[in-house]
């Protein structure tokens, strides 16, 4: 999970930019896009520096947040995803994620209070939506 809301906004903005294959994105373009997004969403007028965006790209490329984004530089100045279908917001669950979800559901089922219908409803929805995945693991 990103350290703060501003970082999350920047990551999503960079992700949206790099998914747009019809435009060439330089570091300056990404800085401007992130600054605009922070202004639009949070009213922050200070803007973002190039070093911040470079660090964001480095974090997105790494496994630190689980993104492992395939960000590449081409023609020595332009950024894009090497996989055109990649997005940090549409990442599939790993087998380890599925195992953890299954353990959490079992734990919550054992602890659920019969008087708390909200918890029971949420658990049932999660189980229904993930049934095929969780049965596989």
C-alpha positions as CSV (number, residue, x, y, z in Angstrom):
1,X,0.0,0.0,0.0
2,X,1.4,3.4,-0.8
3,X,2.7,5.5,2.1
4,X,0.1,8.2,1.6
5,X,-2.8,9.4,-0.5
6,X,-0.6,11.6,-2.7
7,X,1.6,8.7,-3.6
8,X,-1.4,6.7,-4.6
9,X,-2.7,9.5,-6.8
10,X,0.7,9.8,-8.5
11,X,0.9,6.0,-9.0
12,X,-2.5,5.8,-10.6
13,X,-1.8,8.9,-12.7
14,X,1.5,7.4,-14.0
15,X,-0.3,4.1,-14.6
16,X,-3.0,5.9,-16.7
17,X,-0.4,7.8,-18.7
18,X,1.7,4.7,-19.5
19,X,-1.4,2.7,-20.5
20,X,-2.1,5.4,-23.2
21,X,-0.1,4.0,-26.1
22,X,-1.1,6.8,-28.4
23,X,1.1,9.3,-26.7
24,X,4.8,9.4,-25.9
25,X,5.4,10.2,-22.3
26,X,8.6,12.0,-21.2
27,X,9.5,12.5,-17.6
28,X,8.4,16.1,-17.8
29,X,5.0,15.0,-19.2
30,X,4.6,12.6,-16.3
31,X,5.6,15.3,-13.8
32,X,3.0,17.6,-15.3
33,X,0.3,14.9,-15.3
34,X,1.0,14.1,-11.6
35,X,1.0,17.8,-10.6
36,X,-2.3,18.3,-12.4
37,X,-3.9,15.2,-10.8
38,X,-2.8,16.3,-7.3
39,X,-4.3,19.8,-8.0
40,X,-7.6,18.4,-9.3
41,X,-8.0,15.8,-6.6
42,X,-6.5,17.5,-3.5
43,X,-6.1,21.2,-4.4
44,X,-2.3,20.9,-4.0
45,X,-0.7,23.8,-6.0
46,X,3.0,23.0,-5.1
47,X,3.3,20.4,-7.9
48,X,5.7,17.4,-8.1
49,X,9.4,17.4,-8.8
50,X,11.0,15.1,-11.4
51,X,12.9,13.2,-8.7
52,X,9.6,12.3,-7.0
53,X,8.2,10.8,-10.3
54,X,11.5,9.0,-10.9
55,X,11.3,7.4,-7.4
56,X,7.6,6.6,-8.0
57,X,8.6,4.8,-11.2
58,X,11.3,2.9,-9.4
59,X,8.9,1.8,-6.7
60,X,6.3,0.8,-9.3
61,X,9.0,-1.3,-11.1
62,X,9.9,-3.0,-7.8
63,X,8.2,-5.7,-5.8
64,X,8.0,-3.4,-2.8
65,X,4.3,-2.7,-3.3
66,X,3.7,-5.8,-5.4
67,X,3.3,-3.9,-8.7
68,X,6.4,-5.2,-10.6
69,X,5.4,-2.8,-13.3
70,X,7.1,-3.5,-16.7
71,X,8.0,0.1,-17.3
72,X,10.6,0.7,-20.0
73,X,12.3,3.6,-21.5
74,X,12.5,3.8,-25.3
75,X,14.2,6.2,-27.6
76,X,16.2,7.2,-24.5
77,X,13.5,9.6,-23.2
78,X,10.0,8.1,-23.4
79,X,8.3,5.9,-20.9
80,X,5.7,3.1,-21.5
81,X,4.7,-0.3,-20.3
82,X,6.4,-3.1,-22.2
83,X,3.2,-5.1,-21.8
84,X,0.4,-3.0,-23.3
85,X,-2.2,-4.8,-21.2
86,X,-0.5,-4.1,-17.9
87,X,-2.1,-1.9,-15.2
88,X,-1.5,-1.6,-11.5
89,X,-5.2,-1.4,-10.9
90,X,-6.0,-4.7,-12.8
91,X,-3.6,-7.1,-11.2
92,X,-4.7,-10.7,-10.8
93,X,-4.6,-12.4,-7.5
94,X,-1.6,-14.6,-6.9
95,X,-2.0,-18.1,-5.5
96,X,-0.5,-16.8,-2.2
97,X,-3.1,-14.0,-2.1
98,X,-5.9,-16.6,-2.6
99,X,-4.5,-18.8,0.2
100,X,-4.5,-15.8,2.6
101,X,-8.0,-14.8,1.6
102,X,-9.2,-18.4,2.2
103,X,-7.5,-18.4,5.7
104,X,-9.1,-15.1,6.6
105,X,-12.5,-16.3,5.6
106,X,-12.1,-19.4,7.7
107,X,-10.9,-17.4,10.6
108,X,-13.7,-14.9,10.4
109,X,-16.3,-17.7,10.1
110,X,-15.0,-19.2,13.3
111,X,-15.1,-15.8,15.0
112,X,-18.3,-14.4,13.6
113,X,-21.0,-13.3,16.0
114,X,-24.4,-14.6,15.2
115,X,-25.9,-11.2,16.2
116,X,-23.7,-9.4,13.6
117,X,-25.6,-9.8,10.4
118,X,-23.5,-7.3,8.5
119,X,-20.4,-9.5,9.0
120,X,-22.2,-12.6,7.9
121,X,-23.5,-10.8,4.7
122,X,-20.1,-9.5,3.8
123,X,-18.5,-13.0,4.3
124,X,-21.2,-14.6,2.2
125,X,-20.6,-12.0,-0.6
126,X,-16.8,-12.5,-0.5
127,X,-17.2,-16.3,-0.6
128,X,-19.7,-16.2,-3.5
129,X,-17.6,-13.8,-5.6
130,X,-14.4,-15.8,-5.0
131,X,-15.8,-19.3,-4.8
132,X,-14.2,-20.5,-8.0
133,X,-10.8,-19.1,-7.1
134,X,-10.8,-20.3,-3.5
135,X,-11.9,-23.8,-4.5
136,X,-8.9,-24.0,-6.8
137,X,-6.4,-23.2,-4.1
